[in-house]
């Protein structure tokens, strides 16, 4: 059967399971809608947390990032896994003991202030919308390739599916759907890795195969280093980032993980405090399966890509290349008109994305209207396709290619659903119930939550159609925002009983403002008005992905100074903080 037929079968089966679970576990109360009635087992919560965590950035984009960045890409592995250790040991049990529905709920009650709650709601919305933009783009990429529709239409399809999960089931439906999605995505990620590792190195275990030898006796990583340097790139196993920037990005991703509202809310869904710690440990185990495999997939994909396309005649190129070209995620501009793909270091295009002509070139390629005249590189590759295209490049069976598509959709949809739920609860519970209309009925609050999800889906879809970058880059910025805003307020709220509302509010406002400013100026620019400033102007050599570390430290400093210059919190609040830290 064709790839398209297999894809429809795989996606159809998995989506039927997801819809069935969502209907079976539909929420009937606000507690079920927000925290699944607090009755999820540690094992199920660990799997759901892993699925919530392993988003399109992890499944689709992380291996692609590592493929192009090489050693420098290790910051994503260290930061995103280390953050769970931090979360499990430092925050999860205490937040579960506090027993609230959301992060803004914790901040509002801990800092005895609706102003603090409102600032936290704003931060939660900014973080969640930034994060969900990457998920929607991931959904669009998968649908566009395997269902042969435009990326924008793929995003619209994804919006509809996510809306159903979140609208019907709330946290209860999402949790059990995510258990199924974890099984699908981890199976879909590992099967091609087993195939390709065996094919390239003779070892079925990808983590070992990455360090093994290929058919000519050369170590795979040595071979890739040679291929890279021949094309003018840095050695794959050597880094180009400064030590400080590596530290800053890793730290921002770690503390951002511990401050993400859609991850933290997971620890409110288990019955007991010790279950929160158990589920965090299990989630880390489930996550490690994918995260230890991603570097191997990156190496396999990068090697296969270079050997398949570099110095090859376009007319003889495999069909996978033209398929991705038709979707605008690969572009070739025959600058020297010899019909051969010249893939070397340098920007092939004058802009970030190819601008395609309606005409075809002499070799049958899609013509681009923005080739870079200052670079001899003729090939543009979107990093987000590496995992999805990898089985096709390696010529694996069609059912494996379709399985990867189903896994990519499971990864993107599971996280998007969790994020949209955070957005809706921030509005319905923390704004409407806690501030604007305290006497609202349970049914009214549930209706407000569902309307909020509908609005959030529409906004998220726009971000997916017009994203500020490739998936993992957008997601990394969300972690910086979480690190800059929530992490200090949560840590100080648990461990510093002297921390008051003035300090927390000042710290969050300064932290989120600094991070937003840096993102706009050095990453996204002002669309149509100002391009992002170059890396040479970064503050202290810190990339936008790592700036969350600096903003977080400033947040801590401002919070502590302001709290010491203003009155201490009430006695009952100080006793509550002490009680949070006492084991039960």
C-alpha positions, 0 to 999 in steps of 0.5 A: 500500500502507498504511504498515503493509504497507510497514513490514513489507516494509522491516523484513523485508528489512533484518532478513533482511540483518542476520540473514544477515550475523550467521550468516555472520560468527559468531565462533568464538574469543574474539578474533573475539568481542571484536575481530573478530580485528583484521582489519577494513578501515578503510573497513568499520570507519569505517562500523561505527563510524558506525553504532555511534555514530549511535544512536537518540539521533542518528537519532530524538531529536537532531533532536527535541531541536533542534526544541524547543530551537532554538539551544540544541540546537547543543551536541549537534551540536558535542559529539558531532562534536567528540568524534570529532576529539579521539578520532582525534587524541588517543587512537585510535592509542595505544590501538590500539598498546597492543593490548588487547580492552577499556578496562578491559583497558587500565586494568588493565594500564597501572595494573598493578592488578586494583583499577583494572581492577575500578573500570574494569569498574564504570564501563564497566557504568554508562556502557553500561547508561545508554547502552543504556537510550536505545537500547531506548526508541528501539526500543520507540518505533519498534516501537510506532508502526509495528508497532502494539504497546505500547512495552514489547512493542516493547522485548521484540522489540528485545531478541530481535533484539539478542540474536541479533546479539551472541550469535551473531556477537560483534564480528565479526558486529556489525561487518559487520551495522553496515556494512549498518545504516549504509547503511540508516539514512543512506538512511532519514534523508536521503530524507525530508530531500530530499523535505521540503526540496524541498517547503518551499523548492524546494531538494533539499539540506536544509542549503541549504534550511534557510537558504532561502525558502518560497513567500511569499518569507520566509526559513524560519528567520524564519518559524519565529521568528515562529511560535515567538514568536506561541505564546509560545516563545523565538525559534528562532534565539536561545539561553536557556542560559548561556554556561557551561552551553553550554560545559560540555555541549559539553565533556562530550559531546566528552570523553565521546565520547573515553571511551566504551568501545563506541567505543574498542573499535572501534580494536582491530578494525583491523590496524594503528595507522595504520588506527585513525586512518584509520577514525576519520577515515572515521567522522567523514565518515560521521557528518557526513552525518547531523549536518549534516542533523539541524538542517535536519530539526529546522527542517522538522519544527518548522515543519510541526508548528506549522502543522499542529496549532496553532489547528486543530480536533481533529476535522479533525486528520490521522490521524498525530496520532491514531496517535501519540496512541494510543501515548501519545506525543502528548496533547491536553487540551481545557481550554477545551472549544472543540474547538480545539488550543491549542498555546502555551508551558507544561507541558500536563500536571501530570506528565512523561507523559500518564496516559490515561483509558479514556474518549474526550472529546467531540471523540473525543480520548483523555482525560488524567487529569493536565492542568496547571491552571496552564497554558493549553497543551493539547498534549503532544508527546514529543520522540522522535517528531519525526523518525519523525512528520516524513514523516507530518506532511509527507504524504510517500509511505507507503514513505518513512514505512516507510523511516524506521522501518527506519532508526530500528531500524537506528540503535537496534539497531546501538548497542545491540549494540555496548554489550551486547558491551562489557558482556559483555566487561567481565564475561567477559574483565576480571572472569572471565578476568583475575581470578576464573578465569585458567585458563578455556578459550577455549570457557569464556570465550566461553560466559561472554561469551554468558551475560553478554550474555543477562543484560545484554539483560534488564537493558537491556530493563527500562531501556528499559521504564522509562527515566529520560527521553527518549532523547537526555537519557539518552544525554547522561548516559552521556557525562557518566559516561564523561567523569567516569570514563574520559577522565582515566584514559586520557589520563593513562595515555598521556601521563603516565608518572608517573601511578600506580595510586593516582591513577587509582583515586582519580580514577575513583572520585571522578569517577563518584561525583560524576556519579552523585550529581548525576544522581540528585539533579538529573535522575532523583530517587529514584523514588517517594521524591524528585523531581529538584531544580529547575534553580535549585539546580544547582551553578554553573548547570551542568545534569546533561548538562554536569556531566560536565565538572566531574566530569572536571576534579575527576577530573584534579585528584585523579588528579594530586595523589594520584599525586604523593603516592604512589610512581611506577609501576614502571620497566617500566610507565614504559617501556611508556608511552613506547613507546606514544607512539613511532610505528611 
